[in-house]
Amino acid sequence: MIQVFENLSINLFLFSIINVILIFFYSKLAHKFGLLDYPDYRKRHSGIIPLVGGLVIYTSLLIFYFQISTNYWIDIICVSSTIIFVVGLIDDKKQIGIIVRLLAQIFACLLVMGVGLTIVDIGSYFDYSPLEVGIYGLLFTILCVVGLTNAINFMDGIDGLASGIILHALVSILLFSYLDNGIQNSQILLYLIFSLIIFLVANLSPVLPKIFLGDSGSMLIGFLVAWLLIYYSHPNVRAFHPVLTIWCVSIPTFDLLSVFTKRIIKKTNPFTPDRGHIHHLFINYGINANVALTYIISLSIFFSLVGIISYKILGSFYSLLIFWFCFILYLCISLLMDNKSKLE
C-alpha cells in the first residue's frame, strides 16, 4: 500500500510539471493557430487570452493515460471524450454552432452506452428496491450527460468559474464516496483534480501565462464529470447513492434549468446565448467578477454540505426533496435579480 501511494505521489508530481510545461508551450502556439479569446459584449475580460486550457488538460491526461486507466468503462469514457475535445477545439477556432456540438455529444454518449454504462436507477428510497428507469434509461442518460456538459460550458463566463465548479464536483465525488460506500478506481479523479488546480494557479499566478479553458476544455471536463458521476453511482460500482450525484453539480444544474426556464417564459430560443446566467446576474448587479466567483463557489460548497448532511440525517428521499426546494428558491431569486438588473 505504501509503495502504491509513493508511486501515485510521484506520478502526480510529474503530471503537475507536465501541465506547467504544456501551459507555456500551448500559450505560444495559440497565437500562431488563432486559438484566442477576444472580449465582447458577453465576455468582459481584458486582453486577448489563449484558449488552450482544454489542450493542456487533454494532452496531460493522454500522456499519463496508462497510469490512469484501471477500468474498461473508464477507458471508454476517456476515449469517447476525444470526440468532445476535438469538436470543442474546432468550435474555439471557427464557431461551428450548437447543433454540431449537440450531435457530437450524443454520438460520444452512444459510444459509452454501447459498452453497457447507462443510468440504471435513481437509487432506493425508504429502504425499497432501487427505482429503475427502465426503457427510458438511454434517453435519460443522454439528457443528463449532454445537459451537464453544456451547463458547464455555459458557466465558463468569468475566470476560474467552470474549472472551480468542476474541481469542487470532483472533490465532492471523493468525499461522498468516502462517507458512503467507499471508492475504487479514483486515479482519474486525482489526475483531473491536479490538472484543474494547476490551471487555476496559472490564472492567478503572475509567473505562468493566463489561459482560458475554451469550449474544448469546458465541454471536455463537463463530459468527463457527467460520466464519472454515472459510473460511481452505477449499481455495479455504487460508491455513493445516486441522489448525491446532483448535489455534486448543484450550481450548474440549477443554473441550466433556471436559464432555460427564463428563456421559455420570455418565448426565446433556449439555446440562444444571453447574459442570464448566475455569474452575469452578479456582474449586472454591480458585483466584482472575483467576488462573484467567490460567492458562486461558496454557494456550490454550501449546497454539497446540505446534500450530504440531509442524506445522512434524513435519508435519500428528503435529500432529493430538499434539492428541488433549493432549485425553486434559486429560480425565484434568479428571476428577481434578472428583473432588478433590467430596471436599473
C-alpha positions in Angstrom: 0.0 0.0 0.0 2.8 2.4 0.9 4.6 1.6 -2.4 1.4 2.3 -4.4 0.9 5.6 -2.6 4.6 6.6 -3.3 4.2 5.7 -7.0 1.0 7.7 -7.2 2.5 10.7 -5.5 5.5 10.7 -7.9 3.2 10.4 -10.9 1.0 13.2 -9.7 4.1 15.4 -9.2 5.4 14.6 -12.7 1.8 15.2 -14.0 1.8 18.7 -12.5 5.2 19.5 -14.0 4.0 18.4 -17.4 0.9 20.6 -17.1 3.0 23.6 -16.4 5.3 22.9 -19.4 2.2 22.5 -21.6 0.7 25.8 -20.5 3.9 27.6 -21.7 4.1 25.6 -24.9 0.4 25.9 -26.0 0.2 29.6 -25.0 2.9 30.2 -27.6 1.2 28.1 -30.3 -2.2 29.7 -29.6 -1.2 32.9 -31.3 0.0 31.0 -34.4 -3.1 29.0 -34.8 -5.7 31.6 -33.8 -6.9 29.9 -30.6 -7.6 33.2 -28.9 -10.5 34.7 -27.0 -11.3 38.4 -27.6 -13.5 40.5 -25.3 -17.1 41.2 -26.5 -20.5 42.2 -25.1 -20.7 38.8 -23.2 -17.0 38.3 -22.4 -15.7 41.3 -20.4 -12.2 40.1 -19.7 -9.3 42.4 -20.6 -6.8 41.5 -23.3 -6.6 38.6 -25.7 -6.3 35.2 -23.9 -5.2 31.8 -25.4 -7.9 29.2 -25.4 -5.6 26.3 -24.6 -6.8 25.1 -21.2 -8.6 22.1 -22.9 -5.4 21.3 -24.9 -3.4 21.3 -21.7 -5.8 19.0 -19.8 -6.3 16.6 -22.7 -2.7 16.3 -23.6 -1.5 15.8 -20.0 -4.2 13.1 -19.5 -3.2 11.4 -22.7 0.5 11.3 -21.7 -0.4 9.7 -18.4 -3.3 7.6 -19.7 -1.8 4.2 -18.8 -1.3 5.4 -15.2 -5.0 6.5 -15.1 -6.6 3.6 -16.9 -7.8 1.0 -14.4 -11.3 0.1 -15.6 -12.9 -0.7 -19.0 -15.8 1.7 -18.6 -13.4 4.5 -17.6 -11.3 3.6 -20.7 -14.3 4.1 -22.9 -15.3 7.3 -21.2 -11.8 8.7 -21.8 -11.7 7.6 -25.4 -15.1 8.9 -26.3 -14.2 12.3 -24.7 -11.8 12.7 -27.5 -14.7 13.5 -29.8 -15.9 16.2 -27.4 -12.5 17.7 -27.1 -11.9 17.8 -30.9 -15.3 19.3 -31.7 -14.7 21.9 -28.9 -11.3 22.7 -30.3 -12.8 23.3 -33.8 -15.5 25.5 -32.2 -12.9 27.5 -30.4 -11.3 28.2 -33.8 -14.3 28.5 -36.1 -17.5 28.7 -34.0 -19.3 25.7 -35.6 -22.6 26.2 -33.7 -24.7 24.4 -31.1 -26.3 21.8 -33.5 -22.9 20.2 -34.4 -21.8 20.2 -30.8 -25.0 18.5 -29.7 -24.7 15.8 -32.4 -21.1 15.2 -31.4 -22.1 14.9 -27.7 -24.9 12.5 -28.5 -22.6 10.3 -30.6 -20.0 10.3 -27.9 -22.7 9.2 -25.4 -23.8 6.4 -27.6 -20.2 5.1 -27.7 -20.1 4.8 -23.9 -23.7 3.4 -23.7 -22.7 0.9 -26.3 -20.5 -0.9 -23.7 -23.3 -1.0 -21.1 -22.7 2.1 -19.0 -26.0 3.9 -18.5 -28.2 5.3 -15.8 -29.9 2.2 -14.5 -31.8 3.5 -11.5 -32.1 6.7 -9.4 -31.4 4.9 -6.1 -33.6 3.4 -3.3 -35.9 5.4 -1.1 -37.4 4.4 2.3 -35.5 1.1 2.1 -37.4 0.0 -1.0 -35.7 -1.5 -4.1 -33.9 1.0 -6.3 -36.2 2.9 -8.7 -35.2 1.7 -12.1 -35.6 4.0 -15.2 -36.2 1.0 -17.5 -36.7 1.7 -21.2 -36.1 5.4 -20.6 -32.6 4.8 -19.4 -30.8 5.6 -22.7 -32.7 8.8 -23.3 -32.4 9.8 -19.6 -28.6 9.2 -19.8 -28.1 11.2 -22.9 -30.2 14.1 -21.5 -28.2 14.1 -18.2 -24.7 13.9 -19.9 -25.5 16.4 -22.7 -27.2 18.7 -20.2 -24.3 18.8 -17.7 -21.7 19.1 -20.5 -23.4 22.2 -21.8 -24.2 23.6 -18.3 -20.5 23.7 -17.6 -19.8 25.2 -20.9 -22.5 27.9 -20.4 -20.9 28.8 -17.0 -17.5 29.4 -18.5 -18.0 33.2 -18.4 -15.7 34.5 -15.7 -12.1 33.5 -14.8 -12.0 30.2 -12.8 -15.7 29.6 -12.6 -16.1 26.5 -14.8 -12.9 25.0 -13.5 -13.7 25.8 -9.9 -17.2 24.3 -10.2 -15.8 21.1 -11.7 -12.9 21.0 -9.2 -15.5 21.1 -6.4 -17.6 18.4 -8.1 -14.6 16.1 -8.3 -13.7 16.6 -4.7 -17.3 16.1 -3.7 -17.3 12.7 -5.5 -14.2 11.7 -3.5 -15.8 13.0 -0.2 -19.2 11.5 -0.8 -17.7 8.1 -1.7 -15.6 8.1 1.4 -18.6 8.9 3.6 -21.0 6.5 1.9 -19.7 3.2 0.4 -16.0 3.8 -0.4 -14.4 4.3 -3.7 -12.2 2.4 -6.2 -10.5 3.5 -9.4 -10.0 7.0 -8.1 -6.9 7.8 -10.2 -8.9 9.6 -12.9 -10.4 11.9 -10.3 -7.0 12.7 -8.7 -5.4 13.5 -12.1 -8.3 15.7 -13.1 -8.2 17.5 -9.7 -4.4 18.2 -10.1 -4.8 19.4 -13.7 -7.6 21.8 -12.7 -5.5 23.1 -9.7 -2.6 23.8 -12.0 -5.0 25.6 -14.4 -6.3 27.8 -11.6 -2.8 28.5 -10.3 -1.8 29.6 -13.8 -4.7 32.1 -14.0 -3.8 33.5 -10.6 0.0 33.5 -10.8 1.9 36.4 -12.4 4.6 33.9 -13.5 2.5 31.5 -15.6 0.7 32.6 -18.8 -3.0 33.3 -18.4 -5.2 30.9 -20.3 -8.9 30.0 -20.7 -10.4 26.6 -20.9 -12.2 27.3 -24.2 -15.1 25.2 -25.4 -12.7 22.3 -25.8 -11.8 22.4 -22.1 -15.2 23.2 -20.6 -17.0 20.6 -22.7 -14.3 18.0 -22.1 -14.3 18.3 -18.3 -18.1 18.6 -18.2 -18.5 15.4 -20.3 -16.0 13.5 -18.1 -17.6 14.6 -14.9 -21.1 13.7 -16.1 -20.0 10.2 -17.0 -17.9 9.8 -13.8 -21.0 10.6 -11.8 -22.9 7.9 -13.6 -20.0 5.5 -13.2 -19.6 6.0 -9.5 -23.3 5.8 -8.8 -23.9 2.8 -11.1 -25.2 -0.3 -9.2 -22.2 -2.3 -10.3 -19.9 0.3 -8.5 -22.2 2.2 -6.2 -19.6 4.3 -4.5 -22.4 6.6 -3.4 -26.2 6.9 -3.7 -27.4 8.4 -7.0 -29.2 11.3 -5.2 -25.8 12.6 -4.2 -24.7 13.0 -7.8 -27.0 16.0 -8.3 -25.6 17.6 -5.1 -22.1 17.3 -6.6 -23.1 19.6 -9.5 -26.0 21.6 -7.9 -25.0 25.0 -9.2 -24.6 24.1 -12.9 -27.8 22.1 -12.7 -29.7 24.9 -11.1 -28.3 27.5 -13.5 -29.1 25.5 -16.6 -32.6 24.7 -15.6 -33.3 28.3 -14.4 -31.8 29.8 -17.6 -33.9 27.5 -19.8 -37.0 28.3 -17.7 -36.5 32.0 -18.0 -35.9 31.8 -21.8 -39.1 29.7 -22.2 -41.0 32.3 -20.2 -39.7 35.0 -22.5 -40.5 32.9 -25.5 -37.0 32.9 -26.8 -34.8 30.1 -28.1 -33.5 28.2 -25.0 -30.1 27.7 -26.7 -29.6 31.4 -27.6 -26.7 32.9 -25.6 -27.5 35.8 -23.3 -26.4 37.3 -20.0 -28.9 35.5 -17.8 -26.5 33.0 -16.1 -25.7 33.4 -12.4 -22.3 35.0 -13.0 -23.8 37.5 -15.4 -26.5 38.4 -12.9 -23.9 39.1 -10.2 -21.9 41.3 -12.5 -25.0 43.1 -13.8 -25.8 43.7 -10.1 -22.5 45.6 -9.8 -20.6 42.8 -8.1 -16.9 42.4 -9.0 -16.1 39.3 -11.0 -13.7 37.9 -8.4 -16.2 38.5 -5.7 -18.9 36.8 -7.8 -16.6 33.8 -8.3 -16.1 33.5 -4.5 -19.9 33.7 -3.9 -20.7 31.1 -6.5 -18.0 28.6 -5.5 -19.0 29.1 -1.8 -22.7 28.5 -2.7 -21.7 25.3 -4.5 -19.8 24.1 -1.5 -22.7 25.0 0.8 -25.2 23.0 -1.4 -22.9 20.0 -1.3 -22.8 20.1 2.5 -26.6 20.5 2.6 -26.8 17.4 0.3 -24.6 15.1 2.3 -25.9 16.2 5.7 -29.6 15.8 4.6 -28.8 12.4 3.1 -27.0 11.1 6.2 -29.5 12.5 8.7 -32.9 12.5 6.9 -32.3 9.9 4.1 -32.3 9.8 0.4 -35.9 10.9 -0.2 -35.8 14.0 1.9 -32.4 14.9 0.4 -34.0 14.8 -3.0 -36.9 16.8 -1.8 -34.6 19.5 -0.4 -32.7 19.6 -3.7 -35.8 20.6 -5.6 -36.8 23.0 -2.9 -33.3 24.7 -3.3 -33.8 24.8 -7.0 -37.2 26.6 -6.7 -35.6 29.1 -4.3 -32.7 29.5 -6.7 -35.1 30.1 -9.6 -37.1 32.7 -7.7 -34.0 34.6 -6.6 -32.6 34.4 -10.2 -35.8 35.9 -11.6 -35.8 38.7 -9.0 -32.2 39.5 -9.8 -32.8 39.4 -13.5 -35.8 41.8 -13.2 -34.0 44.2 -10.9 -30.9 44.4 -13.0 -33.1 45.3 -16.0 -34.9 48.0 -14.1 -31.6 49.6 -13.1 
